[in-house]
Amino acid sequence: MKKNDKIYNLRGFCNMQDDCSKCRLDALTDNCDFDELPDKKIDQLYKIVEKIIHKGTEENSITDELTGVVKDVNKGAKTVTSILEEIKKEIIEKVILIAVADQDTTEAEESLDELEELVKTAGAEVAARVIQVRETPHPGTYIGKGKIDEVNALLYGTDATGIVCDDELSPAQISNLEEALDTKVMDRTLIILDIFAKRAFTREGKIQVELAQLKYRASKLTGQGRALSRLGGGIGTRGPGEKKLEMDRRLIRTRISRLKAELRDVVKHREVQRKQRQKNHLPVVCIVGYTNAGKSTLLNHFTNAGVYEEDQLFATLDPTTKSLDLSGGQTILMTDTVGFIRKLPHHLVEAFKSTLEEAKYSDLILHVVDASNPQKEKQMEAVYDTLKQLGANESPIITAFNKIDLLNGDEI
């Protein structure tokens, strides 16, 4: 778009404001005249206005942001990029949670409670929740046509920007839901991967998260998506789509191979450290537990590790090992691992296998349980299932019930 067109649109935006005295752009830009501003500043202003409008921000807020931007452009106090980052922080996605349950919806409600916490941790708000009672999810659209109409109405009524399904969706389900609802479609796995991407700080953690994300993306590649031409045999199915799809697959396979090679190097280093500990006869205690059970808090209490701790799901991701001197003079090592969760994506289990296997090679497993959580039995079961999947269920386990200060006398 040419500069004159952008200026025309910016002026049109200013005319949308009800009260120019509040806007004050006319005073700052000589009667809303943007002609005096450099081309680069016009581009930056236009992008910001366009982005805010598409996000549905309130007009008063837009006016305030634009006023600040023009002031900064004139005074050079701040960069437009920094202001854009501030605007992004203020814009929060609103999503609708969807689950499928059999006749008893109790478990689905509990699962959606956890999904809501995951969504909040990812930085979004929950606008509504929908549960469909049916034996199995619809193979094509996850939920039936009637529920799709209901979700459509909710999207319109709540101004939600997307939906999150409580189960991992197939490529066909994602495509069909996007077409039926004309909105962003996500599943539980994608939310967890997004949280893990935010929490990964070490080289090993970043490699593992990217590997899990690429495997997830590879499983969702399809020739029937909006961005790709149709694939298959016969008339009308030939063309550039196959090249595009195969290129995507090849790039992902190549990147996965490189990440696996990098991860093997990290695993070798971890094995060297493990052998050194065994050589020094240092017992290892591995702290495991459901996410937000208090594992990092416990490690900090014992070892002053200084690990980040917060009352949220997956507050810490990268494992930490610290030494602890016992009263009898013996020194042990305590390792904090990534938290477990129900429906833990298999992509993550595979990618984080080298990290999670610390429990397998430990001398003792300290299982931390949030005693205040009403679902503690199911959370404990999820931890045991994951340990069994990793082959770490043979090690001796001590269960520590945490957060008992949140219980009343009868519950204890």
TORTI-822259 format. One line per 5 residues: number of its first residue (from 1); their letters; for each residue x, y, z of N, C-alpha, C. Coordinates in pm, whole numbers. Example, Ala and Ser with C-alpha at 12.3 -4.5 7.8 and 13.67 -1.06 7.14 Angstrom:
<atoms>
1> AS> 1319/-569/780/1230/-450/780/1320/-330/780  1285/-225/708/1367/-106/714/1290/3/787
</atoms>
This chain:
<atoms>
1> MKKND> 85/-119/0/0/0/0/89/125/0  49/223/-83/126/345/-93/110/432/32  207/525/48/205/612/165/77/694/172  33/750/57/-87/832/56/-210/754/101  -217/626/61/-330/543/102/-327/517/252
6> KIYNL> -207/495/305/-195/471/448/-234/596/527  -191/713/479/-227/838/546/-378/858/541  -438/826/427/-583/839/413/-654/752/516  -605/628/534/-667/537/630/-644/582/774  -526/638/801/-499/689/935/-592/805/969
11> RGFCN> -615/892/870/-707/1004/893/-849/952/913  -885/850/838/-1017/791/854/-1034/732/993  -926/674/1042/-930/619/1178/-950/731/1280  -881/843/1260/-896/956/1352/-1039/1007/1350  -1102/1006/1233/-1239/1055/1222/-1339/964/1294
16> MQDDC> -1296/840/1323/-1384/748/1395/-1399/788/1542  -1305/867/1592/-1308/903/1733/-1419/1004/1760  -1491/984/1870/-1604/1070/1902/-1562/1206/1956  -1451/1209/2025/-1412/1331/2094/-1267/1362/2066  -1243/1461/1977/-1105/1494/1939/-1027/1554/2055
21> SKCRL> -1097/1614/2150/-1027/1675/2263/-956/1570/2347  -1012/1448/2347/-949/1339/2421/-834/1279/2340  -854/1281/2208/-753/1218/2122/-626/1303/2116  -644/1430/2088/-533/1527/2081/-432/1496/1971  -468/1411/1878/-377/1383/1767/-363/1505/1676
26> DALTD> -474/1585/1670/-468/1704/1582/-361/1801/1631  -348/1815/1763/-247/1905/1818/-106/1851/1798  -95/1720/1801/37/1658/1791/85/1645/1648  -10/1639/1553/30/1616/1413/-18/1727/1320  -44/1847/1377/-88/1961/1297/-218/1929/1225
31> NCDFD> -324/1918/1306/-458/1892/1255/-466/1756/1185  -416/1654/1253/-419/1517/1202/-349/1504/1067  -250/1587/1045/-178/1581/918/-52/1496/937  -53/1378/872/60/1287/887/166/1306/778  144/1406/690/234/1424/576/376/1459/618
36> ELPDK> 388/1521/737/519/1566/780/604/1453/839  538/1339/867/612/1227/928/688/1149/822  806/1095/856/883/1014/761/805/888/719  840/835/604/772/716/551/778/599/650  893/582/713/910/469/805/814/480/923
41> KIDQL> 795/603/974/707/623/1088/561/601/1048  527/642/926/391/618/876/365/468/870  462/392/820/448/246/812/428/186/950  506/231/1046/497/177/1181/362/211/1245  317/337/1228/188/377/1282/75/296/1219
46> YKIVE> 83/278/1089/-24/206/1018/-31/60/1064  84/-2/1080/86/-142/1125/25/-156/1264  57/-62/1351/4/-67/1488/-148/-50/1487  -194/51/1413/-339/75/1405/-410/-48/1348  -354/-100/1240/-413/-217/1174/-418/-335/1270
51> KIIHK> -311/-356/1343/-304/-469/1435/-406/-455/1549  -416/-334/1603/-510/-312/1713/-653/-330/1667  -686/-278/1549/-823/-289/1498/-860/-434/1477  -769/-512/1419/-797/-653/1393/-812/-732/1523  -747/-686/1630/-757/-754/1759/-881/-712/1836
56> GTEEN> -953/-611/1786/-1077/-573/1851/-1060/-494/1979  -949/-420/1990/-928/-340/2110/-1026/-223/2115  -1063/-182/2236/-1157/-71/2250/-1100/56/2186  -1189/139/2128/-1146/258/2056/-1072/356/2146  -1119/371/2270/-1051/462/2361/-908/419/2385
61> SITDE> -890/286/2397/-756/232/2417/-670/259/2295  -732/244/2176/-659/271/2052/-613/416/2049  -704/506/2087/-670/647/2087/-553/675/2179  -558/615/2298/-450/636/2395/-318/585/2340  -322/467/2277/-199/408/2223/-144/496/2110
66> LTGVV> -234/542/2021/-188/624/1909/-130/756/1958  -197/815/2057/-146/941/2113/-5/921/2165  15/811/2238/147/781/2290/248/759/2180  206/690/2075/297/662/1965/341/790/1897  243/879/1868/278/1003/1799/370/1090/1885
71> KDVNK> 340/1092/2016/430/1166/2107/571/1112/2098  580/978/2099/712/916/2098/781/938/1964  703/937/1856/762/961/1725/819/1103/1719  741/1198/1773/786/1337/1769/903/1363/1861  899/1300/1979/1002/1327/2078/1117/1229/2075
76> GAKTV> 1094/1113/2013/1199/1011/2007/1225/948/2141  1123/951/2230/1143/898/2365/1152/746/2366  1069/682/2284/1067/536/2280/1056/490/2136  1094/368/2111/1081/313/1978/940/260/1959  890/267/1836/757/215/1808/753/65/1832
81> TSILE> 865/-3/1813/871/-147/1835/840/-181/1980  896/-102/2073/870/-129/2214/724/-107/2249  662/-6/2186/521/19/2211/436/-94/2156  475/-146/2040/403/-258/1981/409/-380/2072  523/-399/2136/537/-511/2230/445/-492/2350
86> EIKKE> 431/-368/2396/341/-339/2507/196/-368/2468  161/-333/2345/24/-359/2298/-2/-508/2292  95/-585/2246/79/-729/2238/52/-789/2375  122/-734/2476/103/-786/2611/-39/-762/2661  -98/-651/2616/-232/-616/2663/-341/-696/2592
91> IIEKV> -309/-749/2475/-409/-823/2398/-407/-969/2440  -516/-1016/2498/-524/-1153/2548/-627/-1230/2468  -591/-1349/2424/-685/-1432/2350/-794/-1486/2442  -914/-1501/2387/-1026/-1562/2457/-1065/-1688/2382  -1075/-1798/2454/-1102/-1926/2388/-1219/-1998/2454
96> ILIAV> -1278/-2089/2380/-1386/-2175/2430/-1330/-2316/2445  -1348/-2376/2562/-1299/-2511/2588/-1407/-2612/2549  -1365/-2721/2483/-1459/-2822/2436/-1410/-2961/2476  -1502/-3043/2527/-1469/-3181/2564/-1582/-3273/2523  -1548/-3400/2507/-1647/-3505/2477/-1644/-3604/2592
101> ADQDT> -1764/-3641/2642/-1772/-3733/2756/-1884/-3832/2734  -1876/-3944/2807/-1986/-4040/2805/-2097/-3988/2897  -2182/-4073/2945/-2297/-4029/3025/-2256/-3953/3150  -2147/-3994/3213/-2098/-3925/3333/-1999/-3817/3291  -2036/-3692/3313/-1951/-3581/3271/-1856/-3533/3379
106> TEAEE> -1854/-3601/3493/-1771/-3556/3606/-1623/-3551/3567  -1575/-3658/3505/-1434/-3663/3467/-1401/-3558/3363  -1494/-3536/3270/-1472/-3434/3167/-1465/-3295/3229  -1549/-3268/3328/-1546/-3139/3398/-1411/-3120/3466  -1363/-3226/3531/-1233/-3217/3599/-1120/-3194/3499
111> SLDEL> -1130/-3261/3387/-1027/-3245/3284/-1030/-3103/3226  -1151/-3047/3210/-1161/-2910/3160/-1110/-2809/3262  -1127/-2840/3392/-1069/-2755/3497/-918/-2744/3478  -857/-2858/3452/-712/-2860/3431/-675/-2792/3300  -755/-2814/3196/-729/-2749/3067/-741/-2596/3081
116> EELVK> -834/-2552/3164/-848/-2407/3186/-722/-2351/3251  -665/-2425/3346/-539/-2380/3408/-427/-2376/3304  -424/-2474/3216/-323/-2476/3110/-339/-2356/3018  -462/-2326/2981/-489/-2213/2892/-447/-2082/2958  -477/-2067/3086/-437/-1947/3158/-285/-1936/3165
121> TAGAE> -220/-2049/3188/-73/-2050/3192/-15/-2009/3057  -84/-2048/2949/-39/-2013/2813/-66/-1867/2781  -146/-1798/2865/-168/-1655/2845/-302/-1618/2786  -400/-1708/2789/-532/-1680/2733/-639/-1683/2841  -758/-1639/2806/-872/-1642/2896/-977/-1740/2843
126> VAARV> -1053/-1797/2934/-1158/-1889/2894/-1291/-1814/2888  -1353/-1815/2770/-1479/-1744/2750/-1599/-1833/2782  -1588/-1963/2756/-1699/-2055/2782/-1646/-2198/2776  -1731/-2291/2825/-1696/-2434/2823/-1814/-2512/2765  -1781/-2611/2681/-1884/-2692/2618/-1847/-2839/2632
131> IQVRE> -1941/-2921/2678/-1921/-3065/2688/-2030/-3135/2609  -1991/-3221/2517/-2090/-3300/2444/-2090/-3443/2497  -2208/-3493/2528/-2223/-3630/2576/-2241/-3722/2457  -2140/-3801/2429/-2144/-3902/2324/-2037/-4006/2354  -2054/-4126/2303/-1964/-4236/2338/-1821/-4208/2295
136> TPHPG> -1802/-4161/2173/-1668/-4130/2122/-1673/-3998/2046  -1560/-3929/2036/-1557/-3805/1957/-1593/-3832/1811  -1656/-3735/1748/-1690/-3747/1606/-1561/-3757/1525  -1548/-3858/1438/-1421/-3877/1365/-1386/-3762/1271  -1487/-3687/1229/-1458/-3579/1134/-1450/-3442/1195
141> TYIGK> -1530/-3416/1300/-1537/-3282/1357/-1525/-3279/1509  -1492/-3390/1572/-1475/-3403/1717/-1609/-3392/1790  -1691/-3293/1757/-1825/-3280/1814/-1928/-3285/1701  -2053/-3310/1736/-2158/-3321/1635/-2202/-3186/1581  -2288/-3192/1479/-2333/-3070/1411/-2406/-2975/1505
146> GKIDE> -2491/-3031/1592/-2564/-2946/1685/-2473/-2868/1776  -2370/-2933/1828/-2274/-2865/1915/-2191/-2764/1837  -2163/-2793/1710/-2090/-2696/1628/-2170/-2568/1616  -2301/-2580/1596/-2387/-2461/1590/-2385/-2387/1723  -2386/-2462/1833/-2382/-2400/1965/-2251/-2325/1986
151> VNALL> -2139/-2386/1946/-2008/-2322/1960/-2001/-2198/1872  -2058/-2206/1752/-2061/-2090/1663/-2130/-1972/1729  -2243/-2000/1795/-2316/-1894/1864/-2234/-1838/1981  -2165/-1925/2051/-2081/-1881/2163/-1965/-1795/2114  -1906/-1833/2003/-1796/-1754/1946/-1842/-1612/1917
156> YGTDA> -1963/-1602/1861/-2017/-1470/1828/-2055/-1394/1955  -2117/-1464/2050/-2166/-1398/2171/-2059/-1357/2269  -1947/-1429/2272/-1841/-1401/2370/-1719/-1332/2310  -1722/-1311/2177/-1606/-1252/2107/-1480/-1336/2127  -1499/-1467/2139/-1383/-1556/2154/-1304/-1561/2024
161> TGIVC> -1173/-1583/2037/-1085/-1584/1919/-1044/-1724/1876  -1093/-1826/1948/-1055/-1962/1911/-1118/-2064/2004  -1095/-2192/1974/-1142/-2301/2058/-1025/-2391/2095  -1037/-2460/2208/-937/-2557/2250/-1009/-2686/2287  -977/-2794/2218/-1038/-2924/2245/-951/-3000/2346
166> DDELS> -1016/-3077/2431/-947/-3143/2542/-870/-3267/2499  -888/-3311/2376/-814/-3426/2324/-734/-3384/2202  -632/-3463/2170/-554/-3432/2051/-638/-3458/1927  -640/-3360/1838/-723/-3368/1718/-645/-3423/1600  -716/-3489/1511/-656/-3538/1387/-651/-3423/1287
171> PAQIS> -569/-3432/1182/-566/-3327/1080/-703/-3299/1019  -780/-3405/997/-913/-3387/938/-1006/-3312/1033  -999/-3344/1161/-1083/-3275/1258/-1048/-3127/1267  -919/-3096/1266/-877/-2956/1271/-927/-2881/1148  -906/-2939/1030/-947/-2875/905/-1098/-2855/900
176> NLEEA> -1174/-2957/938/-1320/-2948/933/-1375/-2847/1033  -1316/-2843/1153/-1360/-2747/1254/-1327/-2604/1211  -1210/-2585/1153/-1174/-2451/1104/-1272/-2404/997  -1310/-2496/911/-1403/-2461/804/-1543/-2433/859  -1586/-2512/958/-1721/-2498/1012/-1735/-2376/1103
181> LDTKV> -1627/-2343/1177/-1634/-2236/1277/-1565/-2108/1234  -1480/-2118/1132/-1405/-2002/1084/-1331/-1933/1199  -1260/-2013/1277/-1184/-1959/1391/-1060/-2045/1414  -976/-2000/1503/-854/-2073/1537/-889/-2199/1615  -836/-2314/1574/-865/-2442/1638/-736/-2497/1700
186> MDRTL> -742/-2527/1829/-626/-2581/1901/-670/-2703/1980  -573/-2781/2024/-604/-2894/2112/-514/-2891/2235  -539/-2981/2326/-467/-2985/2454/-316/-2997/2432  -277/-3082/2337/-135/-3103/2309/-67/-2974/2267  -131/-2897/2180/-73/-2772/2131/-52/-2673/2245
191> IILDI> -148/-2668/2338/-137/-2577/2453/-17/-2615/2540  -3/-2744/2567/108/-2792/2650/242/-2763/2582  249/-2788/2452/372/-2759/2378/405/-2611/2382  304/-2527/2375/325/-2382/2380/382/-2341/2516  328/-2400/2622/379/-2370/2757/523/-2417/2771
196> FAKRA> 550/-2537/2722/687/-2589/2730/784/-2500/2654  742/-2446/2540/829/-2358/2461/864/-2232/2540  770/-2183/2620/796/-2065/2703/892/-2095/2817  884/-2218/2868/958/-2252/2990/1099/-2306/2963  1129/-2341/2839/1260/-2402/2809/1368/-2293/2801
201> FTREG> 1471/-2306/2883/1579/-2208/2884/1715/-2270/2853  1735/-2396/2892/1863/-2460/2864/1866/-2512/2721  1987/-2540/2673/2001/-2592/2536/1927/-2724/2520  1939/-2811/2621/1872/-2940/2614/1720/-2922/2610  1668/-2834/2695/1524/-2811/2699/1471/-2757/2568
206> KIQVE> 1543/-2663/2509/1499/-2604/2382/1500/-2707/2270  1602/-2793/2269/1609/-2898/2167/1491/-2993/2182  1464/-3033/2305/1356/-3129/2330/1220/-3071/2293  1197/-2944/2326/1069/-2882/2294/1051/-2869/2143  1155/-2821/2074/1144/-2807/1928/1122/-2942/1862
211> LAQLK> 1188/-3044/1913/1171/-3179/1858/1026/-3225/1874  969/-3202/1992/829/-3240/2016/735/-3160/1927  763/-3030/1909/678/-2947/1825/683/-2992/1679  802/-3026/1631/814/-3070/1491/744/-3203/1468  755/-3292/1564/684/-3421/1551/533/-3400/1551
216> YRASK> 488/-3305/1632/345/-3272/1635/303/-3214/1500  383/-3121/1447/350/-3061/1318/353/-3162/1206  450/-3252/1211/460/-3354/1106/336/-3443/1104  282/-3471/1223/163/-3556/1230/39/-3483/1180  46/-3350/1170/-70/-3271/1126/-62/-3231/980
221> LTGQG> 50/-3260/913/62/-3225/772/-36/-3304/689  -108/-3236/602/-206/-3303/517/-217/-3229/385  -254/-3301/285/-271/-3240/153/-404/-3172/134  -491/-3177/234/-622/-3116/222/-634/-2986/299  -522/-2935/349/-528/-2812/425/-555/-2692/338
226> RALSR> -584/-2577/403/-618/-2457/328/-500/-2407/245  -380/-2427/294/-263/-2369/228/-205/-2460/120  -256/-2583/108/-199/-2678/14/-303/-2722/-88  -255/-2753/-207/-345/-2805/-309/-381/-2948/-278  -488/-3000/-339/-531/-3136/-312/-429/-3236/-366
231> LGGGI> -416/-3346/-296/-321/-3450/-334/-395/-3579/-363  -323/-3674/-416/-381/-3805/-440/-368/-3843/-586  -440/-3947/-625/-433/-3992/-763/-556/-3950/-839  -547/-3953/-972/-663/-3925/-1053/-668/-3782/-1103  -775/-3754/-1182/-790/-3623/-1244/-819/-3517/-1138
236> GTRGP> -755/-3401/-1157/-780/-3290/-1067/-700/-3290/-940  -613/-3389/-922/-536/-3397/-796/-388/-3374/-819  -348/-3351/-944/-206/-3325/-970/-177/-3176/-957  -51/-3141/-942/-19/-2999/-935/86/-2968/-830  99/-2839/-797/206/-2794/-708/187/-2837/-563
241> GEKKL> 65/-2880/-527/40/-2916/-387/133/-3026/-339  157/-3125/-421/243/-3235/-380/384/-3186/-353  431/-3094/-437/564/-3040/-415/570/-2963/-283  467/-2882/-256/463/-2804/-132/460/-2895/-11  375/-2996/-15/363/-3087/99/492/-3165/120
246> EMDRR> 548/-3217/12/672/-3294/24/787/-3207/71  787/-3081/30/891/-2989/76/879/-2967/227  755/-2945/274/734/-2928/418/781/-3051/494  741/-3169/445/779/-3293/512/930/-3311/513  994/-3280/400/1139/-3299/390/1211/-3204/486
251> LIRTR> 1166/-3078/492/1229/-2981/581/1214/-3022/727  1096/-3071/762/1072/-3114/900/1157/-3237/932  1162/-3333/838/1245/-3453/862/1391/-3416/879  1439/-3323/797/1579/-3281/806/1608/-3216/940  1517/-3128/982/1536/-3058/1110/1528/-3156/1227
256> ISRLK> 1436/-3251/1219/1423/-3351/1326/1552/-3433/1336  1609/-3470/1222/1733/-3548/1223/1846/-3470/1290  1855/-3340/1260/1960/-3257/1320/1940/-3244/1471  1814/-3224/1510/1785/-3210/1654/1815/-3339/1729  1783/-3452/1667/1811/-3580/1731/1962/-3599/1748
261> AELRD> 2039/-3554/1648/2185/-3564/1658/2237/-3476/1772  2183/-3354/1781/2223/-3264/1891/2184/-3322/2026  2064/-3383/2031/2017/-3439/2155/2101/-3559/2198  2149/-3635/2100/2237/-3749/2133/2364/-3701/2201  2416/-3588/2156/2536/-3532/2220/2507/-3492/2365
266> VVKHR> 2389/-3432/2385/2350/-3392/2520/2332/-3515/2608  2271/-3620/2553/2249/-3744/2627/2382/-3808/2667  2480/-3805/2576/2612/-3859/2607/2674/-3785/2726  2659/-3652/2724/2712/-3571/2834/2642/-3608/2965  2511/-3630/2958/2436/-3668/3077/2481/-3805/3128
271> EVQRK> 2509/-3897/3036/2555/-4030/3074/2692/-4025/3140  2778/-3935/3090/2910/-3918/3152/2895/-3868/3295  2805/-3772/3315/2781/-3720/3450/2725/-3830/3541  2637/-3912/3487/2577/-4020/3566/2683/-4121/3609  2772/-4156/3516/2879/-4251/3549/2974/-4193/3653
276> QRQKN> 2998/-4062/3644/3086/-3998/3741/3025/-4002/3880  2892/-3980/3887/2824/-3987/4016/2831/-4128/4074  2813/-4228/3986/2821/-4366/4032/2962/-4400/4080  3060/-4345/4010/3200/-4368/4048/3230/-4308/4185  3168/-4192/4212/3189/-4125/4341/3096/-4177/4450
281> HLPVV> 3013/-4274/4413/2919/-4337/4508/2826/-4235/4573  2773/-4144/4490/2679/-4043/4539/2536/-4090/4510  2460/-4119/4613/2321/-4161/4591/2240/-4047/4527  2148/-4083/4439/2067/-3985/4369/1920/-4002/4408  1860/-3893/4452/1717/-3891/4483/1648/-3806/4376
286> CIVGY> 1556/-3867/4304/1487/-3797/4196/1348/-3755/4244  1320/-3625/4234/1191/-3572/4277/1096/-3573/4157  988/-3648/4169/889/-3653/4062/753/-3614/4120  659/-3590/4033/525/-3556/4079/445/-3487/3972  319/-3470/3999/230/-3400/3907/271/-3254/3901
291> TNAGK> 244/-3189/3789/281/-3049/3777/212/-2964/3883  286/-2869/3938/240/-2777/4043/214/-2848/4176  283/-2960/4198/271/-3030/4327/364/-2971/4432  466/-2896/4387/559/-2833/4481/697/-2894/4479  736/-2954/4367/868/-3021/4358/982/-2919/4370
296> STLLN> 972/-2809/4295/1079/-2708/4298/1089/-2643/4435  975/-2620/4498/975/-2561/4632/1046/-2653/4730  1022/-2783/4717/1086/-2880/4805/1237/-2883/4782  1278/-2880/4655/1421/-2878/4623/1487/-2753/4680  1422/-2639/4666/1476/-2514/4721/1487/-2521/4873
301> HFTNA> 1389/-2582/4936/1389/-2593/5082/1507/-2676/5131  1536/-2785/5063/1643/-2875/5106/1782/-2824/5067  1795/-2767/4948/1929/-2740/4893/1957/-2593/4865  1858/-2504/4886/1876/-2362/4849/1917/-2348/4703  1851/-2424/4617/1888/-2428/4476/1855/-2298/4403
306> GVYEE> 1757/-2224/4454/1718/-2100/4387/1640/-2123/4259  1578/-2240/4246/1498/-2271/4127/1370/-2188/4131  1327/-2141/4015/1204/-2061/4006/1086/-2144/4052  1004/-2087/4139/885/-2157/4189/766/-2063/4183  654/-2116/4138/533/-2035/4123/413/-2127/4126
311> DQLFA> 299/-2074/4172/177/-2154/4180/110/-2157/4044  168/-2231/3951/113/-2246/3816/166/-2375/3755  99/-2421/3651/139/-2546/3586/268/-2527/3509  360/-2622/3522/487/-2623/3449/565/-2493/3469  572/-2448/3594/649/-2326/3623/796/-2345/3589
316> TLDPT> 848/-2466/3613/986/-2498/3575/986/-2618/3483  1077/-2617/3390/1084/-2724/3290/1219/-2795/3291  1325/-2717/3298/1460/-2776/3291/1497/-2842/3424  1552/-2962/3419/1588/-3033/3542/1706/-2966/3613  1706/-2975/3746/1813/-2917/3827/1861/-3021/3927
321> TKSLD> 1993/-3037/3939/2051/-3131/4035/2139/-3054/4134  2113/-3075/4263/2190/-3008/4368/2228/-3110/4475  2338/-3083/4542/2384/-3173/4648/2321/-3134/4782  2304/-3233/4868/2247/-3212/5001/2328/-3291/5102  2378/-3223/5203/2454/-3289/5310/2359/-3331/5421
326> LSGGQ> 2351/-3460/5446/2263/-3512/5549/2327/-3498/5687  2245/-3511/5788/2294/-3493/5924/2399/-3597/5963  2393/-3716/5902/2489/-3821/5934/2622/-3806/5864  2637/-3700/5784/2763/-3677/5714/2762/-3724/5571  2658/-3792/5529/2651/-3841/5391/2600/-3731/5299
331> TILMT> 2651/-3730/5176/2608/-3634/5074/2528/-3708/4967  2414/-3652/4933/2331/-3709/4826/2303/-3601/4722  2259/-3644/4607/2219/-3551/4500/2068/-3557/4484  2006/-3439/4474/1862/-3431/4452/1835/-3368/4315  1753/-3435/4237/1722/-3388/4102/1574/-3357/4089
336> DTVGF> 1544/-3237/4042/1405/-3196/4018/1374/-3219/3870  1268/-3292/3841/1233/-3323/3702/1109/-3245/3658  1081/-3249/3528/963/-3184/3474/837/-3251/3529  735/-3172/3554/612/-3226/3611/534/-3311/3513  458/-3405/3566/374/-3491/3483/233/-3432/3479
341> IRKLP> 153/-3482/3384/16/-3437/3371/-65/-3544/3299  -194/-3547/3324/-279/-3641/3252/-280/-3607/3103  -291/-3710/3022/-290/-3692/2876/-161/-3623/2831  -49/-3659/2895/80/-3602/2856/109/-3641/2712  128/-3547/2620/148/-3578/2479/265/-3674/2457
346> HHLVE> 240/-3776/2375/346/-3875/2353/466/-3812/2284  443/-3702/2208/556/-3631/2146/652/-3580/2254  595/-3530/2364/678/-3479/2473/749/-3590/2547  678/-3700/2570/740/-3813/2640/860/-3864/2562  846/-3873/2430/957/-3920/2346/1071/-3820/2346
351> AFKST> 1037/-3690/2329/1141/-3588/2321/1214/-3569/2453  1141/-3580/2564/1199/-3557/2696/1242/-3687/2764  1255/-3793/2687/1286/-3922/2746/1419/-3920/2821  1520/-3853/2763/1651/-3849/2829/1644/-3777/2963  1559/-3674/2972/1542/-3601/3097/1461/-3680/3197
356> LEEAK> 1350/-3736/3150/1261/-3811/3239/1326/-3939/3290  1422/-3992/3212/1487/-4117/3253/1580/-4099/3372  1599/-3975/3417/1676/-3954/3540/1613/-4032/3655  1480/-4043/3651/1410/-4120/3755/1446/-4268/3746  1466/-4315/3624/1496/-4457/3602/1629/-4497/3665
361> YSDLI> 1726/-4406/3661/1860/-4438/3710/1885/-4385/3852  1783/-4337/3918/1801/-4285/4053/1797/-4398/4156  1854/-4371/4272/1853/-4470/4381/1722/-4466/4458  1658/-4350/4456/1531/-4334/4528/1446/-4232/4455  1317/-4258/4446/1222/-4163/4386/1138/-4101/4497
366> LHVVD> 1141/-3969/4503/1059/-3896/4599/938/-3841/4524  824/-3902/4547/700/-3866/4477/626/-3759/4558  623/-3637/4506/557/-3525/4575/412/-3516/4527  319/-3514/4621/176/-3511/4590/114/-3386/4653  32/-3317/4575/-43/-3202/4628/-162/-3256/4706
371> ASNPQ> -149/-3262/4838/-254/-3320/4921/-381/-3238/4921  -373/-3111/4882/-490/-3024/4884/-574/-3036/4758  -521/-3104/4656/-594/-3116/4530/-698/-3227/4539  -824/-3198/4508/-929/-3300/4515/-904/-3419/4422  -822/-3397/4319/-795/-3503/4221/-660/-3571/4246
376> KEKQM> -615/-3568/4372/-480/-3620/4399/-464/-3767/4365  -570/-3848/4385/-559/-3991/4352/-536/-4011/4203  -610/-3939/4121/-593/-3950/3975/-458/-3894/3932  -413/-3789/3999/-281/-3733/3967/-171/-3832/4002  -184/-3899/4116/-86/-4001/4154/-85/-4115/4053
381> EAVYD> -202/-4154/4007/-212/-4261/3908/-144/-4221/3778  -159/-4093/3738/-94/-4044/3616/58/-4049/3630  109/-4016/3749/254/-4021/3773/304/-4165/3765  233/-4256/3829/275/-4397/3826/272/-4453/3684  172/-4415/3607/162/-4462/3468/280/-4412/3385
386> TLKQL> 318/-4285/3406/431/-4229/3331/562/-4295/3373  580/-4320/3502/701/-4388/3550/710/-4529/3490  596/-4595/3482/594/-4729/3424/630/-4724/3276  580/-4623/3209/609/-4605/3066/759/-4583/3044  825/-4518/3141/968/-4490/3130/1054/-4604/3183
391> GANES> 990/-4706/3241/1064/-4816/3300/1129/-4780/3432  1073/-4678/3500/1131/-4630/3627/1049/-4673/3747  957/-4766/3727/869/-4806/3837/931/-4911/3928  1055/-4954/3899/1121/-5054/3982/1199/-4992/4097  1229/-4863/4086/1305/-4795/4193/1216/-4777/4316
396> PIITA> 1277/-4778/4435/1198/-4753/4557/1138/-4613/4555  1014/-4602/4601/942/-4474/4597/896/-4435/4737  923/-4310/4773/868/-4251/4897/771/-4142/4855  650/-4149/4906/548/-4050/4872/542/-3942/4979  556/-3817/4937/551/-3703/5029/428/-3619/4996
401> FNKID> 337/-3608/5092/217/-3528/5072/245/-3383/5109  239/-3297/5010/273/-3156/5025/145/-3072/5041  160/-2948/5084/52/-2851/5096/-56/-2894/5196  -16/-2965/5300/-115/-3009/5400/-167/-2890/5482  -96/-2777/5476/-142/-2659/5547/-272/-2604/5488
406> LLNGD> -306/-2649/5365/-429/-2604/5301/-548/-2694/5335  -523/-2800/5414/-629/-2892/5451/-682/-2859/5590  -809/-2894/5615/-861/-2879/5749/-837/-3008/5828  -870/-3008/5952/-841/-3122/6039/-904/-3250/5993  -1028/-3246/5945/-1097/-3367/5902/-1030/-3431/5781
411> EI> -983/-3346/5688/-921/-3396/5565/-788/-3462/5596  -713/-3411/5695/-584/-3470/5730/-606/-3607/5791
</atoms>
